């Protein structure tokens, strides 16, 4: 059954990108397209029609993102009619654009919800381009997002809008078939500090011991740092709390997961930068161990790279040369930016320039949930070129530091409960539950227990 889609013209490639992502990549529905002078989006097949209200894309066509076009809060809630509520949590949907209205007469129907306007707004991160808000690391804060302020950041709102679209299509085209996506759990580790940075030199060790005594007021921590440094200098890494990669990989393997380890290629001087180099024998052995056990290596773009295409490209080349010295067939396909520093108006273009296939930076550092309104992979939008890119976004759903530090949740209770809830919502729409857990955050029994509990959550 072939679908014909008539949509308004636009001054850029928004419609091509949206229909590629929603109809081709996600729903997998064969269709043809036609540009018309009508304002509505019209789906036709064998005499049946579905008209979808279209406003946001018309109002913003040809204009730079503006705060004037960001929806006012709180968003209205629509208690969906039964025929549209299938697979929607509680059957209630936040209305971003359009009106909460659905009518059907015979094989003709009309949906007042501006589905494609909302999907574009969230997937393209329109509000982040229109906003000047940024935290101390030049990141758009999750707490400032429309989704968080409206209380639906932990719902995959884009997936829900697409589901309403599908439900509406089935009302008038019951024989229409879709692709059923099946997601998975994605476990990743940002290798910020593979070992304690205090072991790099006697001066670093003195600073580490002083910090333990003065700031932490702990003789025990100071003694452990001294023991780790002296042991590591002799080649014994067993006293380093960060050097737990064998345990990490074994835990993943026992639960059927392949982990991705993101390495920082550029060494820096500040606390935000890497304190190791890729060609250190210890790091080379670690990479060989990771690849040898069937896990993956990606790039952790350095702190200053997110707005520098040449630096991103040189870092990728450096990391790829290093891993190809271990395994000549290895490629660096994936990237995640250090500190999740990621500017929607330029970083995606820089990643494509550097030759990446996938970016995995798509989460908020301060809030767990669905920054892009989905856990499905999709091709990123370019605000520079006004078209879809080849780089896929693999949204990050939850990070250890987010729930423990920013959200200040108890890991064993509220932390696990939140991860279970988010995972269920990923499963519902065939998305991926992407969890980042640092090797440097596994130095207590509690942290390890929670990490293992997350791996055991039923998929």
Secondary structure by P-SEA (a helix, b strand, c coil): cbbbbbbbbcccaaaaaaaaacccccccccbbbbbccccbbbbbcccbbbbbbbcccccccccccccccccccccccccccccccccccccbbbbcccccbbbbcccccccccaaaaaaaaaaacccccccccccccccccccccccccccccccaaaaaaaaaaaaaaaaccccbbbbbbbbbbbbbbccccccccccccaaaaaaaaaaaacccccaaaaaaaaaaaaaaaacccccccccaaaaaaaaaaaabbbbbbbbbccccccccccccccccaaaaaaaaaaaaaccbbbbcccccccccaaaaaaaaaaaaaaaaaacccccccbbbccccccccccaaaaaaaacccccccccccccccccccccbbbbbbbcccccccccccccccccccccccccccccccaaaaaaaaaaaaaaaacccbbbbbbccccccaaaaaaaaaaaaccc
